[in-house]
């Protein structure tokens, strides 16, 4: 993959489904109950007011006020919550700030994410290979910095395989976040986790990782014995179908590239293919 320095943090635009997130879900029933209770109180008080007009008027006013308060609370409960997703990609071991190169560095990335309420920090791959800081320990030092930065998940990039599958697994073991690749197999079995579900602001957000199938030729094949890569689009559809009923939103963190001459499936092709289908959760029974 072409090395791309990150000049700013980009919001993940890969594929987000059902991001009409609203805070009503868990609190709606309680608000409805409160409103219904207030309405019942209003009716009972009004009935009592038929016997005692003066007392009834005061009680009805109090009940109306209670009902109005409950309605206001319900409206407040339903205010949309914002979940911000930050993403880096292709950092290739460059973790320190370098203003001349337009690189802000992972410490600043971490600061931006930490200062944003309800944020999720992701990486789309090719983090552990490139600069000497990365290669001196097969990417392990980069994982240390990413742990400190608070990453929630990372997709495996083709160059994350440059040290071999075993080194990638060692880095995945060291990482305090999952390294994801739903379409990578080793001897016919999943090599890495396919997805993770992150709870943020009361929402369940599914994150699926994909690696370009061109990895089989864009890194040293001798270090990929037994490793195969499934079709990215078909894998994405299968993973979405598996978790759609369990989440409020789905984010695809993909390392595919945009050069059709270098890969069979580009990020744009994946987006177009998934956008052409109605990939939504099952209707309620």
Buried (B, 14 or more C-beta within 10 A) or exposed (E): BEEEEBEEBEEBEBBBBBEEBBBBEEBBEEBEEBBEEBBEBBEEBBEEBEEEEEEBEEBBEEBBEBBEEBBEBBEEBBEEEEBBBBBBBBBBBBBEEEEEEEBBBBBEBBBBBEEBEBBBBBBBBBBBBBBEBBBEBBBBBBBBBBEEBBBBBBBBBBBBBBBBBEBBBBBBEBBEBBBBBBBBBBEEEEBBBBBBEBEBBBBBBBBBBBBBBBBBEBBEEEBBEEBBBBEBBEBBBBBBEBBBEEBBBBBBBBBBBEEEEBBEBBBEBBBEBBEEEEBEBEEEE
